[in-house]
Amino acid sequence: MAEPSSRRVPVGWARGTPVAVHNSFTSRWVEGFVVESSDSDAYRLRRLSDNAVLPAPFPPEVLRQA
């Protein structure tokens, strides 16, 4: 299984960009999210299954483009 990258993913993915989130419990990538917004060091994601914006920001290291 692919581990999260140790390199920084550039902040700047556009709103609506599909992303996968690395689940550290299962060591798997989970798809079904899009970028809602970003700031200098994290992303806010929206879950596609229910259109909910997740409350916690995600660092770029645990994300990859889906």
MOMOCOR-V530149 format. One record per pair of residues at least 6 apart in sequence whose ideal C-beta (glycine too) atoms are under 7 Angstrom apart, sorted by the first residue. I is the first residue (numbers start at 0). GAP is how many residues later the second one is. D is the distance in whole Angstrom. If there is no record, write none. Layout:
I | GAP | D
I | GAP | D
This chain:
0 | 26 | 5
0 | 27 | 6
1 | 27 | 7
3 | 18 | 4
3 | 57 | 5
3 | 58 | 5
4 | 56 | 6
7 | 52 | 6
7 | 53 | 7
8 | 51 | 4
8 | 54 | 6
10 | 27 | 5
10 | 29 | 6
10 | 30 | 7
10 | 49 | 6
11 | 26 | 7
12 | 22 | 5
12 | 25 | 7
13 | 21 | 7
14 | 20 | 6
14 | 21 | 6
14 | 22 | 6
15 | 18 | 5
15 | 19 | 7
16 | 17 | 6
16 | 18 | 5
16 | 48 | 7
17 | 16 | 5
17 | 47 | 7
17 | 48 | 4
18 | 14 | 5
18 | 15 | 7
18 | 16 | 6
18 | 26 | 7
18 | 44 | 5
18 | 45 | 7
18 | 46 | 6
18 | 47 | 6
19 | 9 | 4
19 | 10 | 6
19 | 11 | 5
19 | 44 | 5
19 | 46 | 5
20 | 9 | 5
20 | 12 | 6
20 | 37 | 6
20 | 41 | 6
20 | 42 | 6
21 | 7 | 6
21 | 40 | 5
22 | 7 | 5
28 | 35 | 7
30 | 35 | 5
31 | 15 | 6
31 | 16 | 5
31 | 17 | 6
32 | 12 | 4
32 | 13 | 7
32 | 14 | 6
32 | 15 | 7
33 | 11 | 7
33 | 12 | 5
33 | 14 | 6
34 | 8 | 6
34 | 10 | 6
35 | 8 | 4
35 | 9 | 6
35 | 10 | 4
35 | 17 | 5
36 | 7 | 5
40 | 18 | 7
41 | 15 | 4
41 | 16 | 6
41 | 17 | 6
42 | 14 | 6
42 | 15 | 5
42 | 17 | 7
42 | 20 | 6
43 | 9 | 6
43 | 10 | 7
43 | 13 | 6
44 | 9 | 5
44 | 13 | 6
45 | 6 | 7
45 | 7 | 5
46 | 7 | 6
